């Protein structure tokens, strides 16, 4: 079975894509047109907004903290059909990685962020962040809330996003696909696709920062989706819960009915795809 990935082709949200098209458990497939993941939608062109409007979204989940929205601006969304917006701000003051890039671009980065960059501590901070996704009660509550929203058929089609559509969005994607029985290698493939889709934005950021920091490539651990980050989160799941099924049940508090609703809403047979 071959995955069939699909970008939305948005000019100013290049990491926006359909999460469908992946082979899942029992010979079924993740349905297209039901669930989308993206980066921030604050810079959408009019054509992008029109494309987004054509998806018929019922709900949008935004993981950004108000400080992030203040730095880069609110989403630009279609007015019809109306989209219910669910704010699940996922932010830890001990991890400023969510705002560092935007703060640098706007000249509002703090001294601590600059020291961390110069000392090469960013990759280690990212690994710590991915462990935090799994261990933090705050993070677990946000991800569990998002999964319960997705499990409601009334909320679909649904789009979820953060700022870069890479870390918080990447981990929620991994959780959804895991719950649907998608193979770990395919989940990893979806996660790493961000690097290709975000390449224009990454080049733009590095070019903009050449006159603000000595070596802009120090930011690459913040800008890239790296295999070791995702692996660290999965390893933390295994250490703390013995596997993803137990994590979904005991770590996130999802009951069997919620998992079954996710599968009913988001999976289809091969014949249904023909």
C-alpha positions as CSV (number, residue, x, y, z in Angstrom):
1,X,0.0,0.0,0.0
2,X,1.4,3.4,-1.0
3,X,0.6,6.6,0.9
4,X,-1.1,9.3,-1.1
5,X,-0.1,12.6,0.4
6,X,-1.9,15.8,-0.5
7,X,-0.8,19.5,0.0
8,X,-3.4,22.2,-0.1
9,X,-1.1,24.3,-2.2
10,X,-1.6,27.5,-0.1
11,X,1.0,30.1,-1.1
12,X,1.4,31.6,2.3
13,X,0.8,28.5,4.4
14,X,2.9,25.9,2.6
15,X,2.6,23.3,5.3
16,X,-1.2,23.1,5.0
17,X,-2.2,19.6,4.0
18,X,-4.8,16.8,4.1
19,X,-4.0,14.2,6.7
20,X,-5.8,11.6,4.7
21,X,-4.5,9.2,2.1
22,X,-2.5,7.0,4.5
23,X,-3.0,3.2,4.8
24,X,-4.3,2.3,8.3
25,X,-5.3,-0.8,10.3
26,X,-7.4,-3.6,8.9
27,X,-6.7,-2.7,5.3
28,X,-8.5,0.6,5.6
29,X,-7.3,4.1,4.7
30,X,-7.4,7.5,6.4
31,X,-10.2,9.4,4.6
32,X,-9.4,12.5,2.6
33,X,-11.3,15.8,3.1
34,X,-12.0,15.2,6.8
35,X,-8.9,16.3,8.7
36,X,-6.2,18.9,7.8
37,X,-3.0,20.0,9.5
38,X,-1.3,23.4,8.8
39,X,1.0,26.1,10.0
40,X,-0.3,29.5,11.0
41,X,-2.9,31.1,8.7
42,X,-2.1,34.8,9.4
43,X,-0.5,35.5,6.0
44,X,-3.0,33.9,3.6
45,X,-3.5,35.5,0.3
46,X,-7.0,36.0,-1.0
47,X,-6.6,33.0,-3.2
48,X,-5.5,31.0,-0.2
49,X,-8.6,32.1,1.7
50,X,-10.8,31.0,-1.2
51,X,-9.1,27.6,-1.3
52,X,-9.6,27.2,2.5
53,X,-13.2,28.2,2.1
54,X,-13.7,25.4,-0.4
55,X,-12.8,22.8,2.2
56,X,-16.1,23.5,4.0
57,X,-14.4,23.5,7.4
58,X,-16.6,23.1,10.4
59,X,-13.9,23.6,13.1
60,X,-10.4,25.0,13.5
61,X,-8.1,24.1,16.4
62,X,-5.4,26.7,17.2
63,X,-2.6,25.6,19.5
64,X,-0.9,29.0,19.6
65,X,-0.6,31.0,22.8
66,X,-1.8,34.6,22.7
67,X,1.8,35.8,22.8
68,X,2.5,34.0,19.5
69,X,-0.6,35.5,17.9
70,X,0.5,38.9,19.1
71,X,3.9,38.4,17.4
72,X,2.7,37.2,14.1
73,X,-1.0,38.2,13.8
74,X,-4.4,36.4,13.9
75,X,-5.5,33.9,11.3
76,X,-7.1,35.1,8.1
77,X,-10.1,32.8,7.5
78,X,-13.0,32.5,5.1
79,X,-16.2,34.1,6.4
80,X,-18.4,31.5,4.7
81,X,-19.1,28.9,5.8
82,X,-18.5,30.1,9.4
83,X,-15.8,28.1,11.1
84,X,-16.0,27.3,14.8
85,X,-12.6,28.2,16.4
86,X,-11.3,26.2,19.3
87,X,-8.4,27.8,21.2
88,X,-6.1,25.2,23.0
89,X,-3.1,27.4,23.8
90,X,-0.2,25.0,24.3
91,X,2.8,26.8,25.8
92,X,5.3,26.3,28.5
93,X,7.1,29.4,29.8
94,X,10.2,27.2,30.3
95,X,10.3,26.5,26.6
96,X,10.4,29.7,24.5
97,X,11.0,27.8,21.3
98,X,7.4,28.7,20.2
99,X,8.2,32.4,20.1
100,X,11.9,32.6,19.5
101,X,11.9,32.8,15.7
102,X,9.0,35.3,15.5
103,X,10.6,37.4,18.3
104,X,13.9,37.4,16.4
105,X,12.2,38.5,13.2
106,X,10.4,41.4,15.0
107,X,13.4,42.4,17.1
108,X,11.8,41.3,20.3
109,X,13.9,38.3,21.3
110,X,15.1,38.2,24.9
111,X,18.7,37.8,26.0
112,X,18.1,34.3,27.3
113,X,17.0,33.1,23.8
114,X,20.2,34.6,22.3
115,X,22.4,32.9,24.8
116,X,20.8,29.6,24.1
117,X,21.4,30.0,20.4
118,X,25.0,30.9,20.9
119,X,25.6,28.0,23.3
120,X,24.1,25.5,20.8
121,X,21.5,24.3,23.3
122,X,18.5,24.6,20.9
123,X,18.5,20.9,19.8
124,X,18.6,19.7,23.4
125,X,15.7,22.1,24.2
126,X,13.7,20.6,21.4
127,X,14.2,17.1,22.7
128,X,13.1,18.3,26.1
129,X,10.0,19.9,24.5
130,X,9.0,16.7,22.9
131,X,9.3,14.8,26.2
132,X,7.2,17.6,27.7
133,X,4.5,16.9,25.1
134,X,4.2,13.4,26.6
135,X,4.8,14.0,30.3
136,X,3.2,17.5,31.0
137,X,-0.4,17.4,32.4
138,X,-1.0,20.7,30.6
139,X,0.2,19.2,27.2
140,X,-1.7,16.0,27.7
141,X,-4.9,17.9,28.5
142,X,-4.6,20.0,25.3
143,X,-3.9,17.0,23.1
144,X,-6.7,15.0,24.7
145,X,-9.1,17.9,24.2
146,X,-8.1,18.1,20.5
147,X,-8.7,14.4,20.0
148,X,-12.1,14.5,21.6
149,X,-13.1,17.4,19.3
150,X,-11.8,15.5,16.3
151,X,-13.9,12.4,17.4
152,X,-17.1,14.4,17.0
153,X,-18.5,14.1,13.5
154,X,-20.2,17.5,13.9
155,X,-16.8,19.1,14.0
156,X,-15.6,17.7,10.7
157,X,-14.0,18.7,8.4
158,X,-11.5,20.1,10.8
159,X,-8.1,21.8,10.5
160,X,-5.6,22.1,13.4
161,X,-2.5,24.1,13.5
162,X,0.2,25.9,15.5
163,X,2.7,28.4,14.2
164,X,5.0,26.4,12.0
165,X,2.7,23.4,11.8
166,X,5.7,21.3,12.9
167,X,5.9,20.4,16.6
168,X,2.5,20.6,18.4
169,X,0.8,20.0,15.1
170,X,3.2,17.2,14.3
171,X,2.7,15.4,17.6
172,X,-1.1,15.7,17.4
173,X,-0.9,14.3,13.8
174,X,1.2,11.4,15.2
175,X,-1.4,10.7,17.9
176,X,-4.3,10.7,15.5
177,X,-2.6,8.5,13.0
178,X,-1.5,6.1,15.8
179,X,-5.0,5.9,17.0
180,X,-6.1,5.0,13.5
181,X,-3.5,2.2,13.3
182,X,-1.2,3.9,10.8
183,X,2.3,2.3,10.7
184,X,5.0,4.1,12.6
185,X,7.1,4.5,9.5
186,X,4.2,6.2,7.7
187,X,3.7,8.6,10.7
188,X,7.4,9.5,10.5
189,X,7.1,10.1,6.8
190,X,4.2,12.5,7.4
191,X,6.1,14.3,10.2
192,X,9.3,14.7,8.1
193,X,7.3,16.0,5.0
194,X,7.2,19.3,6.9
195,X,10.8,19.9,6.0
196,X,10.0,19.9,2.3
197,X,6.8,21.9,2.6
198,X,8.4,24.5,4.9
199,X,11.5,24.9,2.8
200,X,10.5,28.3,1.3
201,X,9.6,29.7,4.8
202,X,12.8,28.4,6.3
203,X,14.9,30.0,3.6
204,X,13.0,33.3,4.1
205,X,13.6,33.3,7.8
206,X,17.3,32.6,7.5
207,X,17.7,35.3,4.9
208,X,15.9,37.8,7.1
209,X,18.1,37.1,10.1
210,X,21.5,37.5,8.4
211,X,21.8,41.0,9.9
212,X,20.4,40.1,13.3
213,X,22.4,37.1,14.5
214,X,25.9,36.1,13.6
215,X,25.0,32.6,12.3
216,X,21.3,32.2,11.3
217,X,21.9,28.4,10.8
218,X,22.0,28.2,14.6
219,X,18.2,28.4,14.3
220,X,17.9,25.2,12.2
221,X,17.1,23.0,15.2
222,X,14.0,25.2,15.7
223,X,13.1,25.4,12.1
224,X,13.4,21.7,11.1
225,X,11.3,18.6,11.9
226,X,14.0,16.2,13.0
227,X,13.6,12.4,13.3
228,X,15.2,12.4,16.8
229,X,12.5,14.8,18.1
230,X,9.7,12.5,17.1
231,X,11.6,9.4,18.2
232,X,12.1,11.1,21.6
233,X,8.4,11.6,22.1
234,X,7.6,8.0,21.2
235,X,10.4,6.8,23.5
236,X,8.9,8.8,26.3
237,X,5.5,7.2,25.6
238,X,7.2,3.8,25.8
239,X,9.1,4.7,29.0
240,X,6.1,6.1,30.8
241,X,3.2,4.0,29.5
242,X,4.6,1.0,27.8
243,X,3.2,1.9,24.4
244,X,0.8,4.1,22.5
245,X,-2.4,2.3,23.3
246,X,-1.8,2.7,27.0
247,X,-0.7,6.3,26.5
248,X,-3.9,7.1,24.7
249,X,-6.0,5.4,27.4
250,X,-4.1,6.3,30.6
251,X,-2.0,9.3,29.6
252,X,-4.7,11.1,27.6
253,X,-7.8,9.6,29.3
254,X,-9.4,8.5,26.0
255,X,-12.0,5.8,26.4
256,X,-12.7,3.1,23.8
257,X,-15.8,5.0,22.5
258,X,-13.6,8.0,21.6
259,X,-11.1,5.8,19.8
260,X,-13.9,4.0,17.9
261,X,-15.4,7.4,17.0
262,X,-12.1,8.6,15.6
263,X,-11.9,5.5,13.5
264,X,-15.5,5.7,12.3
265,X,-15.0,9.3,11.3
266,X,-11.7,9.1,9.7
267,X,-11.2,5.6,8.2
268,X,-12.7,4.1,5.1
269,X,-12.4,0.8,3.2
270,X,-10.4,0.5,0.0
271,X,-13.6,0.0,-2.0
272,X,-15.0,3.3,-0.7
273,X,-11.9,5.0,-2.1
274,X,-12.5,3.6,-5.6
